[in-house]
Amino acid sequence: MSVDLVGYLGVVLVAYVVPGPDFLVVVRSATEHPAKGRAAALGAQAGLCVHMLAAAAGLSVIAARSPLVYDAVKLLGAAYLVYLGVRAVVAARRSARARTHGRGTGSDRQDGPAPPLSPRGEPEPHRWRAGFTQGFLTNVLNPKAALFFLSVLPQFVDGEGSMARQIFFLGILDVVIGVVYWFALVTVAARLGALLARPKVRHRWELTTGWLFIGIGIGVAATT
């Protein structure tokens, strides 16, 4: 088996560095709790594994050539991103109303710390499951991830070798690189937790990430 590893690694690294929906999910999860960020990262890579297996089995070709299947996956992915965005925006507005009400009754100080984005006492299995599910659904419902394994990845395989074997090899390499990248990103993003403990900063963060999710979702739905 002979593949263009240097060229492939360059493309993969650029794909990870350029922010996408999975980037936003991992960063937001990490700011809530490092464990949730790592779970989201693993979920995102598990979603890529689904696309890799589909590409090796030839299912990606069927999906790409069927407008109905492709559009269904695209719209489901867009709807999920919008759903995450709406949840974030609603949560931000609720917390803002709660702080305003607390100040009005004298039960909360304006400069007091905000409750954490995700309670540290939250059961570990629930936190891990929520992060993993968000990461997984974000990538498994991303048609661009499927197109990567269908159109970009095959450009780096040797036509004389086993196509499925080479797709597995390059796909697993992609997943491993992604895990290392995401975990490093989680370490950095988790340090934002102290900054986000400030009510105003947290409120802006939730609104910003929420509207970004909504904007990306609308953009995905609008793509042809």
Secondary structure, 3 states (H helix, E strand, C coil): CCCCHHHHHHHHHHHHHCCCHHHHHHHHHHHHCHHHHHHHHHHHHHHHHHHHHHHHHCHHHHHHHCHHHHHHHHHHHHHHHHHHHHHHHHHHHHHHHHHHHHHHHCCCCCCCCCCCCCCCCCCHHHHHHHHHHHHHHHHHCCHHHHHHHHHHHHHHCCCCCCHHHHHHHHHHHHHHHHHHHHHHHHHHHHCHHHHCCCHHHHHHHHHHHHHHHHHHHHHHHHCC
